[in-house]
Amino acid sequence: MAKLALIFVIVSLFALCMAARIPREEPTTVNPIQEIISKLQAAWTPEQQEEYKKKGQELLNQVVEQAQQFSNTLNESIQKLGEQKSS
Protein backbone atom coordinates (compact mmCIF):
# COMPACT_ATOMS: atom_id res chain seq x y z
CA MET A 1 0.00 0.00 0.00
CA ALA A 2 2.86 2.37 0.87
CA LYS A 3 4.52 1.58 -2.43
CA LEU A 4 1.34 2.51 -4.26
CA ALA A 5 1.12 5.81 -2.36
CA LEU A 6 4.78 6.55 -3.08
CA ILE A 7 4.28 5.88 -6.80
CA PHE A 8 1.20 8.12 -6.76
CA VAL A 9 3.17 10.94 -5.08
CA ILE A 10 6.06 10.62 -7.55
CA VAL A 11 3.72 10.61 -10.54
CA SER A 12 1.81 13.62 -9.22
CA LEU A 13 5.06 15.55 -8.56
CA PHE A 14 6.25 14.68 -12.07
CA ALA A 15 2.96 15.93 -13.56
CA LEU A 16 3.18 19.09 -11.47
CA CYS A 17 6.73 19.79 -12.66
CA MET A 18 5.81 19.19 -16.28
CA ALA A 19 2.83 21.56 -16.05
CA ALA A 20 4.92 24.48 -14.81
CA ARG A 21 5.33 27.24 -17.35
CA ILE A 22 8.79 28.30 -18.26
CA PRO A 23 8.98 32.09 -18.42
CA ARG A 24 10.13 33.39 -21.75
CA GLU A 25 10.70 36.69 -23.40
CA GLU A 26 7.58 38.67 -24.20
CA PRO A 27 7.01 39.11 -27.91
CA THR A 28 7.62 42.60 -29.13
CA THR A 29 4.54 44.38 -30.38
CA VAL A 30 4.85 45.67 -33.91
CA ASN A 31 2.75 48.61 -35.00
CA PRO A 32 1.76 47.75 -38.60
CA ILE A 33 1.00 51.36 -39.51
CA GLN A 34 4.40 52.55 -38.28
CA GLU A 35 6.04 49.72 -40.22
CA ILE A 36 4.28 50.77 -43.44
CA ILE A 37 5.25 54.41 -42.90
CA SER A 38 8.89 53.53 -42.34
CA LYS A 39 8.95 51.37 -45.50
CA LEU A 40 7.41 54.18 -47.54
CA GLN A 41 9.87 56.71 -46.19
CA ALA A 42 12.75 54.42 -47.07
CA ALA A 43 11.38 53.88 -50.60
CA TRP A 44 10.64 57.54 -51.46
CA THR A 45 13.29 60.10 -52.12
CA PRO A 46 12.89 63.61 -50.72
CA GLU A 47 12.19 64.88 -54.25
CA GLN A 48 9.32 62.43 -54.64
CA GLN A 49 7.96 63.45 -51.25
CA GLU A 50 7.97 67.11 -52.24
CA GLU A 51 6.28 66.25 -55.55
CA TYR A 52 3.53 64.33 -53.74
CA LYS A 53 3.08 67.19 -51.27
CA LYS A 54 2.60 69.63 -54.16
CA LYS A 55 0.14 67.30 -55.91
CA GLY A 56 -1.75 66.84 -52.66
CA GLN A 57 -1.97 70.58 -52.11
CA GLU A 58 -3.21 71.10 -55.70
CA LEU A 59 -5.82 68.39 -55.21
CA LEU A 60 -6.94 69.95 -51.93
CA ASN A 61 -7.26 73.35 -53.61
CA GLN A 62 -9.39 71.81 -56.39
CA VAL A 63 -11.63 70.11 -53.84
CA VAL A 64 -12.13 73.38 -51.93
CA GLU A 65 -12.89 75.23 -55.18
CA GLN A 66 -15.44 72.60 -56.26
CA ALA A 67 -17.06 72.67 -52.83
CA GLN A 68 -17.39 76.46 -53.02
CA GLN A 69 -18.95 76.25 -56.48
CA PHE A 70 -21.40 73.60 -55.27
CA SER A 71 -22.26 75.71 -52.24
CA ASN A 72 -22.88 78.78 -54.42
CA THR A 73 -25.06 76.81 -56.84
CA LEU A 74 -27.02 75.32 -53.95
CA ASN A 75 -27.54 78.75 -52.37
CA GLU A 76 -28.78 80.18 -55.68
CA SER A 77 -31.21 77.27 -56.12
CA ILE A 78 -32.55 77.72 -52.59
CA GLN A 79 -33.01 81.46 -53.16
CA LYS A 80 -34.88 80.81 -56.42
CA LEU A 81 -37.17 78.33 -54.66
CA GLY A 82 -37.80 80.85 -51.89
CA GLU A 83 -38.67 83.55 -54.42
CA GLN A 84 -41.02 81.19 -56.28
CA LYS A 85 -42.87 80.22 -53.10
CA SER A 86 -43.22 83.85 -51.98
CA SER A 87 -44.75 84.92 -55.30
Secondary structure per residue as TSV (DSSP state, phi and psi in degrees):
chain	resnum	aa	ss	phi	psi
A	1	M	-	360.0	-41.0
A	2	A	H	-65.8	-36.5
A	3	K	H	-64.7	-39.4
A	4	L	H	-64.7	-41.3
A	5	A	H	-65.7	-41.8
A	6	L	H	-64.0	-41.6
A	7	I	H	-64.0	-41.8
A	8	F	H	-61.6	-43.3
A	9	V	H	-64.7	-43.4
A	10	I	H	-64.7	-44.3
A	11	V	H	-63.5	-41.9
A	12	S	H	-67.4	-39.1
A	13	L	H	-64.9	-39.5
A	14	F	H	-61.9	-44.5
A	15	A	H	-65.0	-38.3
A	16	L	H	-65.2	-42.6
A	17	C	H	-66.5	-36.8
A	18	M	H	-73.4	-24.1
A	19	A	H	-83.8	-13.0
A	20	A	S	-66.7	139.5
A	21	R	-	-86.4	137.9
A	22	I	-	-92.0	122.1
A	23	P	-	-65.8	141.3
A	24	R	-	-137.0	173.0
A	25	E	-	-67.0	137.5
A	26	E	-	-71.2	140.4
A	27	P	-	-67.9	143.3
A	28	T	-	-77.6	137.9
A	29	T	-	-85.3	132.3
A	30	V	-	-110.3	126.2
A	31	N	-	-85.5	110.6
A	32	P	H	-63.6	-33.6
A	33	I	H	-67.9	-43.9
A	34	Q	H	-63.2	-36.9
A	35	E	H	-64.0	-43.1
A	36	I	H	-64.0	-43.0
A	37	I	H	-62.1	-44.1
A	38	S	H	-65.6	-36.4
A	39	K	H	-66.7	-40.3
A	40	L	H	-66.1	-40.9
A	41	Q	H	-64.3	-35.7
A	42	A	H	-71.3	-30.9
A	43	A	H	-82.3	-30.9
A	44	W	S	-93.4	139.1
A	45	T	-	-84.4	161.1
A	46	P	H	-58.9	-32.6
A	47	E	H	-65.0	-41.9
A	48	Q	H	-65.0	-38.5
A	49	Q	H	-62.8	-43.5
A	50	E	H	-63.8	-40.0
A	51	E	H	-62.0	-44.2
A	52	Y	H	-67.4	-33.7
A	53	K	H	-64.5	-42.4
A	54	K	H	-64.4	-45.1
A	55	K	H	-62.5	-39.7
A	56	G	H	-64.2	-40.6
A	57	Q	H	-66.3	-42.0
A	58	E	H	-61.5	-43.3
A	59	L	H	-63.0	-42.2
A	60	L	H	-62.7	-41.4
A	61	N	H	-62.9	-40.9
A	62	Q	H	-64.3	-40.7
A	63	V	H	-63.4	-43.6
A	64	V	H	-63.7	-42.4
A	65	E	H	-63.1	-44.4
A	66	Q	H	-64.4	-38.4
A	67	A	H	-65.3	-38.6
A	68	Q	H	-66.3	-42.4
A	69	Q	H	-62.5	-42.6
A	70	F	H	-62.7	-42.8
A	71	S	H	-63.2	-42.6
A	72	N	H	-63.6	-44.5
A	73	T	H	-62.1	-42.4
A	74	L	H	-63.9	-42.5
A	75	N	H	-62.6	-42.5
A	76	E	H	-63.1	-42.1
A	77	S	H	-63.3	-41.3
A	78	I	H	-65.2	-41.2
A	79	Q	H	-64.4	-40.7
A	80	K	H	-63.0	-42.0
A	81	L	H	-65.0	-37.8
A	82	G	H	-66.1	-37.6
A	83	E	H	-68.7	-39.3
A	84	Q	H	-65.8	-39.2
A	85	K	H	-71.6	-34.2
A	86	S	H	-76.2	-19.1
A	87	S	-	-81.4	360.0
